[in-house]
Structure formats: C-alpha cells, structure tokens
C-alpha cells in the first residue's frame, strides 16, 4: 500500500527518494531530526509513519518518527 502511494507521486515530492536516503537510516540523533523535518513536506507522511509503526521498524525515520519515537508511541498505544 505504501509503495503504491509513493509511486503515485513524482520522486521529487518524496524527500527520502529525492535526498540522500542514508540520512533516514543514520543512527545520529541530529541526522534523524533533519530527516524528520524533511518528512513534514512529504505527501505520504501519515501512511509512512503507520507503516513504520506496524512493522515495528527498529531502524530509520518513518513518517517523521525515529525508532525511539515509534517505541514510545507503541507503549502509549498499549496503555489506551
């Protein structure tokens, strides 16, 4: 589903495809913040974030969320 949404947009509109994709998989907090900032302009930010959460992705910024933020969101989801 995410793949189809991404392919429906020009690559220049998807920041992780238009920029250095390695930035989204850096372990450095500063790089993760930079990547997350780029995600704000992405037309598929919500489905990307949802995919990262569903996959419980241990690496990478997905939809503006770092691995740590996804873990925190997962804990919050289980409490409600």
Secondary structure, DSSP 8 states (H G I E B T S, - for coil): -HHHHHHTS-GGGSHHHHS-GGGGG-S-HHHHHHHHHHHTT-TTHHHHHHHHHHHT-SSS-BTTB-HHHHHHHHHHHHH-
